[in-house]
Amino acid sequence: MKHVPIALAVAVLLAAGNASAALDTAAAEAMMKKDGCAACHAVDKKLVGPAYVEVAAKYKGDKDAVAKLTKKVKEGGSGVWGQIPMPPNVAIPTADITELVTWILTLKK
């Protein structure tokens, strides 16, 4: 019986954390434009970089995807999606990157 209040408290905290981190499509698209992501990426088609639905499909089921992709966006890199490098995005707050990456990983083709 003692475990029920603890389990309930954990569930409430997890739900609250997920709700506050969740972007809706309009907010995500505004963030993409504000931070410059939309210059190279689109939700459903390849531009310079991959479509976000393709990123979501590639990392589906990867429990470390948010951390990996947040680091990749922050530091930049190349070779995963072709030879065109992704420049680092050091001026964008890590929390914003994590929020956008989390939203991207919810997308479906």
PADREN-503209 format. One record per residue (C-alpha): residue in three letters; y, z, x negated. Coordinates in Angstrom, 1 decimal. Layout:
BEGIN
     r    north       up     east
   ala        Y        Z        X
...
END
This chain:
BEGIN
     r    north       up     east
   met      0.0      0.0      0.0
   lys      2.4      0.7     -2.9
   his      2.0     -2.9     -4.0
   val      3.4     -4.4     -0.8
   pro      7.1     -3.4     -1.4
   ile      6.9     -4.6     -5.0
   ala      5.4     -7.9     -4.0
   leu      7.9     -8.3     -1.2
   ala     10.8     -7.6     -3.6
   val      9.5    -10.1     -6.1
   ala      9.1    -12.8     -3.4
   val     12.7    -12.2     -2.2
   leu     14.1    -12.4     -5.7
   leu     12.2    -15.6     -6.5
   ala     13.3    -17.2     -3.2
   ala     16.9    -16.2     -3.9
   gly     16.8    -17.6     -7.4
   asn     15.3    -20.9     -6.2
   ala     17.9    -21.2     -3.4
   ser     20.9    -20.7     -5.6
   ala     19.6    -23.2     -8.2
   ala     18.8    -25.9     -5.7
   leu     21.3    -28.8     -5.6
   asp     21.6    -31.1     -2.7
   thr     21.8    -34.8     -3.3
   ala     25.6    -35.0     -2.8
   ala     26.2    -32.2     -5.3
   ala     23.7    -33.7     -7.8
   glu     25.4    -37.1     -7.6
   ala     28.8    -35.5     -8.0
   met     27.5    -33.7    -11.1
   met     26.0    -36.9    -12.5
   lys     29.4    -38.6    -12.2
   lys     31.5    -35.7    -13.5
   asp     29.3    -35.2    -16.5
   gly     28.9    -38.9    -17.3
   cys     25.1    -39.2    -16.5
   ala     25.7    -41.9    -14.0
   ala     27.0    -44.2    -16.8
   cys     23.4    -44.7    -18.0
   his     21.2    -43.3    -15.2
   ala     20.6    -43.9    -11.5
   val     18.4    -42.1     -9.0
   asp     16.2    -45.1     -8.1
   lys     16.7    -47.8    -10.6
   lys     16.7    -48.2    -14.4
   leu     20.1    -48.7    -16.0
   val     20.5    -48.0    -19.7
   gly     18.2    -45.1    -19.3
   pro     15.3    -44.5    -16.9
   ala     15.7    -44.0    -13.2
   tyr     15.5    -40.3    -12.3
   val     12.6    -40.9     -9.9
   glu     10.7    -42.3    -13.0
   val     11.5    -39.2    -15.0
   ala     10.3    -37.0    -12.1
   ala      7.0    -39.0    -11.9
   lys      6.4    -38.8    -15.7
   tyr      6.9    -35.0    -15.8
   lys      5.2    -34.2    -12.5
   gly      3.0    -31.1    -13.0
   asp      4.4    -30.3    -16.4
   lys      5.3    -26.6    -16.2
   asp      7.5    -26.9    -19.3
   ala      9.4    -29.9    -18.0
   val     12.7    -28.2    -17.1
   ala     13.0    -26.6    -20.6
   lys     11.9    -29.8    -22.4
   leu     14.3    -32.0    -20.5
   thr     17.2    -29.6    -20.6
   lys     16.8    -29.5    -24.4
   lys     16.5    -33.3    -24.6
   val     19.7    -33.8    -22.5
   lys     21.6    -31.3    -24.5
   glu     20.5    -32.5    -28.0
   gly     19.9    -36.2    -27.2
   gly     16.9    -38.2    -28.6
   ser     15.1    -41.5    -28.5
   gly     11.6    -43.0    -28.3
   val     10.3    -41.6    -25.0
   trp     11.8    -44.3    -22.8
   gly     12.4    -47.0    -25.4
   gln     14.5    -47.6    -28.4
   ile     18.0    -46.9    -26.9
   pro     18.9    -43.4    -27.9
   met     20.3    -40.8    -25.5
   pro     23.4    -39.3    -27.0
   pro     23.7    -35.5    -27.1
   asn     25.6    -33.8    -24.3
   val     26.8    -30.7    -26.1
   ala     30.0    -30.3    -24.0
   ile     28.0    -29.9    -20.8
   pro     27.1    -26.3    -20.0
   thr     23.4    -25.7    -20.4
   ala     23.3    -24.2    -16.9
   asp     24.6    -27.4    -15.4
   ile     22.0    -29.5    -17.3
   thr     19.2    -27.2    -16.1
   glu     20.4    -27.4    -12.5
   leu     20.5    -31.2    -12.6
   val     17.1    -31.5    -14.4
   thr     15.6    -29.1    -11.8
   trp     16.9    -31.4     -9.0
   ile     15.7    -34.5    -10.8
   leu     12.2    -33.1    -11.0
   thr     12.1    -32.8     -7.2
   leu     12.6    -36.5     -6.6
   lys      9.8    -38.8     -5.4
   lys      9.4    -42.5     -5.7
END
